[in-house]
Amino acid sequence: MTTEKIDNITVQTQANVYFDGKCISHGITLADGTQKSVGVILPASLTFNTGAAEIMECVGGACEYKLAGSDEWVKSSVGESFSVPGNSKFDIRVEQAYHYICHFA
């Protein structure tokens, strides 16, 4: 099931802009203090480093990703998600805009 709406949040109005504007996100905080970010990755091939563990939920478009230590590219589409360990990295390829929610673990 795809998350379509998140109620009762605080939004950071200043965008996080990465990779010369190819990835733009906004941090959100839920009423219980849980932190997430919502954003979009425009067509590109990028490498992200993680601090905390993350779950990337696709809410629009699609991507292919490859976790650190793997040679396998895996597709993720609307309604699907993938987990990235903390203190790691992952490669992502996007052909059309990929809309996501990043759930920090």
Rosetta constraint file for C-alpha pairs under 8 A:
AtomPair CA 1 CA 79 HARMONIC 5.26 0.50
AtomPair CA 1 CA 80 HARMONIC 7.93 0.50
AtomPair CA 2 CA 57 HARMONIC 7.91 0.50
AtomPair CA 2 CA 58 HARMONIC 7.53 0.50
AtomPair CA 2 CA 59 HARMONIC 5.90 0.50
AtomPair CA 2 CA 78 HARMONIC 6.75 0.50
AtomPair CA 2 CA 79 HARMONIC 4.45 0.50
AtomPair CA 2 CA 80 HARMONIC 7.63 0.50
AtomPair CA 3 CA 59 HARMONIC 6.66 0.50
AtomPair CA 3 CA 79 HARMONIC 7.85 0.50
AtomPair CA 4 CA 59 HARMONIC 7.35 0.50
AtomPair CA 7 CA 30 HARMONIC 7.96 0.50
AtomPair CA 8 CA 30 HARMONIC 6.30 0.50
AtomPair CA 8 CA 31 HARMONIC 5.97 0.50
AtomPair CA 9 CA 28 HARMONIC 6.35 0.50
AtomPair CA 9 CA 29 HARMONIC 5.47 0.50
AtomPair CA 9 CA 30 HARMONIC 4.57 0.50
AtomPair CA 9 CA 31 HARMONIC 6.00 0.50
AtomPair CA 10 CA 28 HARMONIC 5.54 0.50
AtomPair CA 10 CA 29 HARMONIC 5.14 0.50
AtomPair CA 10 CA 30 HARMONIC 6.57 0.50
AtomPair CA 10 CA 31 HARMONIC 7.84 0.50
AtomPair CA 11 CA 26 HARMONIC 6.92 0.50
AtomPair CA 11 CA 27 HARMONIC 6.07 0.50
AtomPair CA 11 CA 28 HARMONIC 4.56 0.50
AtomPair CA 11 CA 29 HARMONIC 6.64 0.50
AtomPair CA 12 CA 26 HARMONIC 5.92 0.50
AtomPair CA 12 CA 27 HARMONIC 5.30 0.50
AtomPair CA 12 CA 28 HARMONIC 6.13 0.50
AtomPair CA 13 CA 26 HARMONIC 6.91 0.50
AtomPair CA 14 CA 26 HARMONIC 7.02 0.50
AtomPair CA 15 CA 24 HARMONIC 6.46 0.50
AtomPair CA 15 CA 25 HARMONIC 5.68 0.50
AtomPair CA 15 CA 26 HARMONIC 5.06 0.50
AtomPair CA 15 CA 27 HARMONIC 7.78 0.50
AtomPair CA 16 CA 24 HARMONIC 5.60 0.50
AtomPair CA 16 CA 25 HARMONIC 5.16 0.50
AtomPair CA 16 CA 26 HARMONIC 6.06 0.50
AtomPair CA 16 CA 27 HARMONIC 7.92 0.50
AtomPair CA 17 CA 21 HARMONIC 5.48 0.50
AtomPair CA 17 CA 22 HARMONIC 7.67 0.50
AtomPair CA 17 CA 23 HARMONIC 5.94 0.50
AtomPair CA 17 CA 24 HARMONIC 4.63 0.50
AtomPair CA 17 CA 25 HARMONIC 6.72 0.50
AtomPair CA 18 CA 22 HARMONIC 6.38 0.50
AtomPair CA 18 CA 23 HARMONIC 5.12 0.50
AtomPair CA 18 CA 24 HARMONIC 6.33 0.50
AtomPair CA 19 CA 23 HARMONIC 6.30 0.50
AtomPair CA 19 CA 46 HARMONIC 7.88 0.50
AtomPair CA 22 CA 41 HARMONIC 5.64 0.50
AtomPair CA 22 CA 42 HARMONIC 5.03 0.50
AtomPair CA 22 CA 43 HARMONIC 7.20 0.50
AtomPair CA 22 CA 44 HARMONIC 6.93 0.50
AtomPair CA 23 CA 39 HARMONIC 7.23 0.50
AtomPair CA 23 CA 40 HARMONIC 5.78 0.50
AtomPair CA 23 CA 41 HARMONIC 4.35 0.50
AtomPair CA 23 CA 42 HARMONIC 6.31 0.50
AtomPair CA 24 CA 39 HARMONIC 5.48 0.50
AtomPair CA 24 CA 40 HARMONIC 5.64 0.50
AtomPair CA 24 CA 41 HARMONIC 6.64 0.50
AtomPair CA 25 CA 37 HARMONIC 6.22 0.50
AtomPair CA 25 CA 38 HARMONIC 5.35 0.50
AtomPair CA 25 CA 39 HARMONIC 3.84 0.50
AtomPair CA 25 CA 40 HARMONIC 6.44 0.50
AtomPair CA 26 CA 37 HARMONIC 5.42 0.50
AtomPair CA 26 CA 38 HARMONIC 5.50 0.50
AtomPair CA 26 CA 39 HARMONIC 6.26 0.50
AtomPair CA 27 CA 35 HARMONIC 7.21 0.50
AtomPair CA 27 CA 36 HARMONIC 5.93 0.50
AtomPair CA 27 CA 37 HARMONIC 4.28 0.50
AtomPair CA 27 CA 38 HARMONIC 6.62 0.50
AtomPair CA 28 CA 35 HARMONIC 5.92 0.50
AtomPair CA 28 CA 36 HARMONIC 5.33 0.50
AtomPair CA 28 CA 37 HARMONIC 5.58 0.50
AtomPair CA 28 CA 38 HARMONIC 7.47 0.50
AtomPair CA 29 CA 33 HARMONIC 5.71 0.50
AtomPair CA 29 CA 34 HARMONIC 5.61 0.50
AtomPair CA 29 CA 35 HARMONIC 4.73 0.50
AtomPair CA 29 CA 36 HARMONIC 6.42 0.50
AtomPair CA 30 CA 34 HARMONIC 5.21 0.50
AtomPair CA 30 CA 35 HARMONIC 6.59 0.50
AtomPair CA 35 CA 103 HARMONIC 7.26 0.50
AtomPair CA 35 CA 104 HARMONIC 6.45 0.50
AtomPair CA 36 CA 101 HARMONIC 6.96 0.50
AtomPair CA 36 CA 102 HARMONIC 5.54 0.50
AtomPair CA 36 CA 103 HARMONIC 4.96 0.50
AtomPair CA 36 CA 104 HARMONIC 5.90 0.50
AtomPair CA 37 CA 101 HARMONIC 5.73 0.50
AtomPair CA 37 CA 102 HARMONIC 5.10 0.50
AtomPair CA 37 CA 103 HARMONIC 6.97 0.50
AtomPair CA 38 CA 99 HARMONIC 7.69 0.50
AtomPair CA 38 CA 100 HARMONIC 5.76 0.50
AtomPair CA 38 CA 101 HARMONIC 4.45 0.50
AtomPair CA 38 CA 102 HARMONIC 6.23 0.50
AtomPair CA 39 CA 99 HARMONIC 5.82 0.50
AtomPair CA 39 CA 100 HARMONIC 5.52 0.50
AtomPair CA 39 CA 101 HARMONIC 6.57 0.50
AtomPair CA 40 CA 97 HARMONIC 6.45 0.50
AtomPair CA 40 CA 98 HARMONIC 5.45 0.50
AtomPair CA 40 CA 99 HARMONIC 4.39 0.50
AtomPair CA 40 CA 100 HARMONIC 6.14 0.50
AtomPair CA 41 CA 94 HARMONIC 7.15 0.50
AtomPair CA 41 CA 97 HARMONIC 5.71 0.50
AtomPair CA 41 CA 98 HARMONIC 5.15 0.50
AtomPair CA 41 CA 99 HARMONIC 6.59 0.50
AtomPair CA 42 CA 94 HARMONIC 6.69 0.50
AtomPair CA 42 CA 95 HARMONIC 7.64 0.50
AtomPair CA 42 CA 96 HARMONIC 6.42 0.50
AtomPair CA 42 CA 97 HARMONIC 4.64 0.50
AtomPair CA 42 CA 98 HARMONIC 6.54 0.50
AtomPair CA 43 CA 93 HARMONIC 7.43 0.50
AtomPair CA 43 CA 94 HARMONIC 4.75 0.50
AtomPair CA 43 CA 95 HARMONIC 4.71 0.50
AtomPair CA 43 CA 96 HARMONIC 5.31 0.50
AtomPair CA 43 CA 97 HARMONIC 6.05 0.50
AtomPair CA 44 CA 92 HARMONIC 8.00 0.50
AtomPair CA 44 CA 93 HARMONIC 5.87 0.50
AtomPair CA 44 CA 94 HARMONIC 5.38 0.50
AtomPair CA 44 CA 95 HARMONIC 6.83 0.50
AtomPair CA 45 CA 91 HARMONIC 7.21 0.50
AtomPair CA 45 CA 92 HARMONIC 5.69 0.50
AtomPair CA 45 CA 93 HARMONIC 4.39 0.50
AtomPair CA 45 CA 94 HARMONIC 6.44 0.50
AtomPair CA 46 CA 91 HARMONIC 5.68 0.50
AtomPair CA 46 CA 92 HARMONIC 5.38 0.50
AtomPair CA 46 CA 93 HARMONIC 6.57 0.50
AtomPair CA 47 CA 89 HARMONIC 6.87 0.50
AtomPair CA 47 CA 90 HARMONIC 5.66 0.50
AtomPair CA 47 CA 91 HARMONIC 4.36 0.50
AtomPair CA 47 CA 92 HARMONIC 6.33 0.50
AtomPair CA 48 CA 89 HARMONIC 5.39 0.50
AtomPair CA 48 CA 90 HARMONIC 5.48 0.50
AtomPair CA 48 CA 91 HARMONIC 6.42 0.50
AtomPair CA 48 CA 92 HARMONIC 7.92 0.50
AtomPair CA 49 CA 87 HARMONIC 7.10 0.50
AtomPair CA 49 CA 88 HARMONIC 5.81 0.50
AtomPair CA 49 CA 89 HARMONIC 4.18 0.50
AtomPair CA 49 CA 90 HARMONIC 6.70 0.50
AtomPair CA 50 CA 54 HARMONIC 7.55 0.50
AtomPair CA 50 CA 84 HARMONIC 7.70 0.50
AtomPair CA 50 CA 85 HARMONIC 7.48 0.50
AtomPair CA 50 CA 86 HARMONIC 5.59 0.50
AtomPair CA 50 CA 87 HARMONIC 5.11 0.50
AtomPair CA 50 CA 88 HARMONIC 5.26 0.50
AtomPair CA 50 CA 89 HARMONIC 5.66 0.50
AtomPair CA 51 CA 86 HARMONIC 5.19 0.50
AtomPair CA 51 CA 87 HARMONIC 4.64 0.50
AtomPair CA 51 CA 88 HARMONIC 7.15 0.50
AtomPair CA 52 CA 85 HARMONIC 7.30 0.50
AtomPair CA 52 CA 86 HARMONIC 4.31 0.50
AtomPair CA 52 CA 87 HARMONIC 6.40 0.50
AtomPair CA 52 CA 104 HARMONIC 6.44 0.50
AtomPair CA 52 CA 105 HARMONIC 6.53 0.50
AtomPair CA 53 CA 83 HARMONIC 7.48 0.50
AtomPair CA 53 CA 84 HARMONIC 5.71 0.50
AtomPair CA 53 CA 85 HARMONIC 4.53 0.50
AtomPair CA 53 CA 86 HARMONIC 3.76 0.50
AtomPair CA 53 CA 87 HARMONIC 7.33 0.50
AtomPair CA 53 CA 104 HARMONIC 5.98 0.50
AtomPair CA 53 CA 105 HARMONIC 5.13 0.50
AtomPair CA 54 CA 83 HARMONIC 5.76 0.50
AtomPair CA 54 CA 84 HARMONIC 5.17 0.50
AtomPair CA 54 CA 85 HARMONIC 6.58 0.50
AtomPair CA 54 CA 86 HARMONIC 7.02 0.50
AtomPair CA 54 CA 102 HARMONIC 6.37 0.50
AtomPair CA 54 CA 103 HARMONIC 5.59 0.50
AtomPair CA 54 CA 104 HARMONIC 4.60 0.50
AtomPair CA 54 CA 105 HARMONIC 5.57 0.50
AtomPair CA 55 CA 81 HARMONIC 6.53 0.50
AtomPair CA 55 CA 82 HARMONIC 5.57 0.50
AtomPair CA 55 CA 83 HARMONIC 4.37 0.50
AtomPair CA 55 CA 84 HARMONIC 6.23 0.50
AtomPair CA 55 CA 102 HARMONIC 5.75 0.50
AtomPair CA 55 CA 103 HARMONIC 5.01 0.50
AtomPair CA 55 CA 104 HARMONIC 6.47 0.50
AtomPair CA 55 CA 105 HARMONIC 7.28 0.50
AtomPair CA 56 CA 81 HARMONIC 5.28 0.50
AtomPair CA 56 CA 82 HARMONIC 5.37 0.50
AtomPair CA 56 CA 83 HARMONIC 6.36 0.50
AtomPair CA 56 CA 84 HARMONIC 7.83 0.50
AtomPair CA 56 CA 100 HARMONIC 6.47 0.50
AtomPair CA 56 CA 101 HARMONIC 5.99 0.50
AtomPair CA 56 CA 102 HARMONIC 4.73 0.50
AtomPair CA 56 CA 103 HARMONIC 6.42 0.50
AtomPair CA 57 CA 78 HARMONIC 7.94 0.50
AtomPair CA 57 CA 79 HARMONIC 7.07 0.50
AtomPair CA 57 CA 80 HARMONIC 6.04 0.50
AtomPair CA 57 CA 81 HARMONIC 4.21 0.50
AtomPair CA 57 CA 82 HARMONIC 6.79 0.50
AtomPair CA 57 CA 100 HARMONIC 5.38 0.50
AtomPair CA 57 CA 101 HARMONIC 5.15 0.50
AtomPair CA 57 CA 102 HARMONIC 6.31 0.50
AtomPair CA 57 CA 103 HARMONIC 7.60 0.50
AtomPair CA 58 CA 62 HARMONIC 6.89 0.50
AtomPair CA 58 CA 76 HARMONIC 6.86 0.50
AtomPair CA 58 CA 77 HARMONIC 5.88 0.50
AtomPair CA 58 CA 78 HARMONIC 4.89 0.50
AtomPair CA 58 CA 79 HARMONIC 5.87 0.50
AtomPair CA 58 CA 80 HARMONIC 5.72 0.50
AtomPair CA 58 CA 81 HARMONIC 5.93 0.50
AtomPair CA 58 CA 98 HARMONIC 7.11 0.50
AtomPair CA 58 CA 99 HARMONIC 6.01 0.50
AtomPair CA 58 CA 100 HARMONIC 4.66 0.50
AtomPair CA 58 CA 101 HARMONIC 6.75 0.50
AtomPair CA 59 CA 77 HARMONIC 7.83 0.50
AtomPair CA 59 CA 78 HARMONIC 5.03 0.50
AtomPair CA 59 CA 79 HARMONIC 6.22 0.50
AtomPair CA 59 CA 98 HARMONIC 7.84 0.50
AtomPair CA 59 CA 99 HARMONIC 5.44 0.50
AtomPair CA 59 CA 100 HARMONIC 5.33 0.50
AtomPair CA 59 CA 101 HARMONIC 7.15 0.50
AtomPair CA 60 CA 77 HARMONIC 7.34 0.50
AtomPair CA 60 CA 78 HARMONIC 5.36 0.50
AtomPair CA 60 CA 97 HARMONIC 7.63 0.50
AtomPair CA 60 CA 98 HARMONIC 5.75 0.50
AtomPair CA 60 CA 99 HARMONIC 4.67 0.50
AtomPair CA 60 CA 100 HARMONIC 6.92 0.50
AtomPair CA 61 CA 77 HARMONIC 6.31 0.50
AtomPair CA 61 CA 78 HARMONIC 6.35 0.50
AtomPair CA 61 CA 96 HARMONIC 6.47 0.50
AtomPair CA 61 CA 97 HARMONIC 5.79 0.50
AtomPair CA 61 CA 98 HARMONIC 4.61 0.50
AtomPair CA 61 CA 99 HARMONIC 6.22 0.50
AtomPair CA 62 CA 75 HARMONIC 7.20 0.50
AtomPair CA 62 CA 76 HARMONIC 5.62 0.50
AtomPair CA 62 CA 77 HARMONIC 4.33 0.50
AtomPair CA 62 CA 78 HARMONIC 6.56 0.50
AtomPair CA 62 CA 94 HARMONIC 6.91 0.50
AtomPair CA 62 CA 95 HARMONIC 7.89 0.50
AtomPair CA 62 CA 96 HARMONIC 7.27 0.50
AtomPair CA 62 CA 97 HARMONIC 7.51 0.50
AtomPair CA 62 CA 98 HARMONIC 5.37 0.50
AtomPair CA 62 CA 99 HARMONIC 7.90 0.50
AtomPair CA 63 CA 75 HARMONIC 5.76 0.50
AtomPair CA 63 CA 76 HARMONIC 5.41 0.50
AtomPair CA 63 CA 77 HARMONIC 6.65 0.50
AtomPair CA 63 CA 92 HARMONIC 6.70 0.50
AtomPair CA 63 CA 93 HARMONIC 5.68 0.50
AtomPair CA 63 CA 94 HARMONIC 4.83 0.50
AtomPair CA 63 CA 95 HARMONIC 7.22 0.50
AtomPair CA 63 CA 98 HARMONIC 6.38 0.50
AtomPair CA 64 CA 73 HARMONIC 5.91 0.50
AtomPair CA 64 CA 74 HARMONIC 5.20 0.50
AtomPair CA 64 CA 75 HARMONIC 4.28 0.50
AtomPair CA 64 CA 76 HARMONIC 6.04 0.50
AtomPair CA 64 CA 92 HARMONIC 5.68 0.50
AtomPair CA 64 CA 93 HARMONIC 5.15 0.50
AtomPair CA 64 CA 94 HARMONIC 6.66 0.50
AtomPair CA 65 CA 73 HARMONIC 5.37 0.50
AtomPair CA 65 CA 74 HARMONIC 5.36 0.50
AtomPair CA 65 CA 75 HARMONIC 6.52 0.50
AtomPair CA 65 CA 76 HARMONIC 7.58 0.50
AtomPair CA 65 CA 90 HARMONIC 6.81 0.50
AtomPair CA 65 CA 91 HARMONIC 5.48 0.50
AtomPair CA 65 CA 92 HARMONIC 4.35 0.50
AtomPair CA 65 CA 93 HARMONIC 6.33 0.50
AtomPair CA 66 CA 70 HARMONIC 6.32 0.50
AtomPair CA 66 CA 71 HARMONIC 6.82 0.50
AtomPair CA 66 CA 72 HARMONIC 5.94 0.50
AtomPair CA 66 CA 73 HARMONIC 4.85 0.50
AtomPair CA 66 CA 74 HARMONIC 6.42 0.50
AtomPair CA 66 CA 90 HARMONIC 5.65 0.50
AtomPair CA 66 CA 91 HARMONIC 5.13 0.50
AtomPair CA 66 CA 92 HARMONIC 6.53 0.50
AtomPair CA 67 CA 84 HARMONIC 7.04 0.50
AtomPair CA 67 CA 89 HARMONIC 6.60 0.50
AtomPair CA 67 CA 90 HARMONIC 4.52 0.50
AtomPair CA 67 CA 91 HARMONIC 6.51 0.50
AtomPair CA 68 CA 88 HARMONIC 6.69 0.50
AtomPair CA 68 CA 89 HARMONIC 5.57 0.50
AtomPair CA 68 CA 90 HARMONIC 5.50 0.50
AtomPair CA 68 CA 91 HARMONIC 7.77 0.50
AtomPair CA 76 CA 80 HARMONIC 5.73 0.50
AtomPair CA 76 CA 81 HARMONIC 6.49 0.50
AtomPair CA 76 CA 82 HARMONIC 7.48 0.50
AtomPair CA 77 CA 81 HARMONIC 7.89 0.50
AtomPair CA 84 CA 88 HARMONIC 7.26 0.50
AtomPair CA 84 CA 89 HARMONIC 7.45 0.50
AtomPair CA 84 CA 90 HARMONIC 7.32 0.50
AtomPair CA 85 CA 89 HARMONIC 7.94 0.50
AtomPair CA 94 CA 98 HARMONIC 6.57 0.50
